[in-house]
Structure formats: C-alpha cells, structure tokens
Amino acid sequence: MAAVAQCVRGALRPRLPLLSVALRTSPRLLCAATQQKNTGQNLEEDQSQNEQKVEPSSAEKLLAEEKAKLEEQLKEVTDKYKRALADAENIRQRSQKLVEEAKLYGIQSFCKDLLEVADILEKATESVPKEEIRDDNPHLKSLYEGLVMTEVQIQKVFKKHGLLRLNPVGAKFDPYEHEALFHAPVEGQEPGTIALVSKIGYKLHGRTLRPALVGVVKDA
C-alpha cells in the first residue's frame, strides 16, 4: 500500500500539491476503501455460498419425500405378497385335506352297499336255532359255520378299510352316532342309556356312516 501511495503522489505532485499533502497525511483512507471493497466481495461470496447450501437442502428434502413414498409402496407390496402367500398356503392345505378326505371317504357309497350284505349275514346266523346245530345235522351245521366264517371275514375287510361296527348297548345316547326309534322306561337302567339295538351302526374312519337304530331308556 505504501508503494501505491508513493506512485500516486509522484504523479500528482506537479499539478496538485494539496492532494499530495492530503494523501501523505491520510493514508488510511485508501486502506479503508480497499477493506470495504474486500468486505463487499466477502459478503457476496458468503451469499453465494449460502445460496449453494440452500439448493442442496431443498434437493435433499425432495429425495427424502421420494424415499418415504418408495418405502410406503414397498411396505404395501410386501403386505400384499405376504397375504398372497398366506392365501396360497391356505388353499394348498384345503386342497390337500380334500384329497385326503377323498381317499378316506371315497369308498363310503360302496361300503353302504356292503352293509346290507353284512346285515343279511347277521340275520341269517341269528335265525338258526342253536339247538339244531348238532353233529347229527351236518348240513345245517356246515351251513351255519360257513355263514359265521363269512361274517367274520367281511368284518375283517371292513376293519381293514376303517369301517367299524357300532353296537352301543348300555352306552349313552349320542345323536351323532345313534338314531332313537323309541323311548321307554327300563327298570334298573339309567335314563338316557341305550337298552336295545335294533340295527347295528357303522363308522368310516371316525365318521358315522350309518347310525345305529336304538331304543333309549327314559324316566318312568
């Protein structure tokens, strides 16, 4: 700054001696002007930097909003995907259950038809008088034994395929397994128990295929 002041004084000395004297006596004026200029430049630079800082903040805000939207969409898609998986699993389980039930109970119509044959065999063996089954009556004895063997064999086949007899004499009446033909008081038996079985019932794999026809004890 001293060199600049000297050059100015040298250039102005022949023409303006008073100005030269003022510059010599007040060198601070030039320094103050220079500082003001520098200060203005610094303010402009600070403003530009602040503007640059504001612009990224608005961009970050937009990015944050877009991120929130994408996260919400991802959450919705994930929920839909999980629900779809759960529905598919439920359908698979129901289908599997239906297939298993079809395997177990697909023969129930055939079993119902065979029950009539089993009933006839049972009635045939019950109708033969026990006193007539003697060695001196070999034909009747052989016929009776054949019927008994056939009845035993058919019950073995039924059991093999999950078909079991229901002969509930003395048991409690169950409307899911029994069908009451009548109610009558019976001495010595508790009301609600089964006193008589008119027709044997059957269950196929735990499901009642044909309810037993029974007589139920009631209060006197």
Secondary structure, 3 states (H helix, E strand, C coil): CHHHHHHHHHHHCCCCHHHHHHHHHCCHHHHHHHHHHHHHHHHHHHHHHHHHHHHHHHHHHHHHHHHHHHHHHHHHHHHHHHHHHHHHHHHHHHHHHHHHHHHHHCCHHHHHHHHHHHHHHHHHHHHCCHHHCCCCCHHHHHHHHHHHHHHHHHHHHHHHCCEEEECCCCCECCCCCEEEEEEECCCCCCCCEEEEEEECEEEECCEEEECEEEEEECCC
